[in-house]
């Protein structure tokens, strides 16, 4: 491996970045659900 060559590192970084993007396409992202407070405008019955 030509680890002293700058082109090797550029291509390696691009390949790793492409692999990460490809991996993210197949793995669902878990997002935190936004919690909301209920607002009720009707008056309570007695």
GIPE-V519771 format. One record per backbone hydrogen bond with DSSP energy under -0.5 kcal/mol. NH is the residue of the N-H (numbers start at 0). CO is the residue of the C=O. If there is no record, write none. Layout:
nh:NH co:CO
nh:NH co:CO
//
This chain:
nh:2 co:0
nh:4 co:1
nh:8 co:4
nh:9 co:5
nh:10 co:6
nh:11 co:7
nh:12 co:8
nh:13 co:9
nh:14 co:10
nh:15 co:11
nh:16 co:12
nh:17 co:13
nh:18 co:14
nh:19 co:15
nh:20 co:16
nh:21 co:17
nh:22 co:18
nh:23 co:19
nh:24 co:20
nh:25 co:21
nh:25 co:22
nh:26 co:22
nh:27 co:25
nh:30 co:28
nh:40 co:38
//
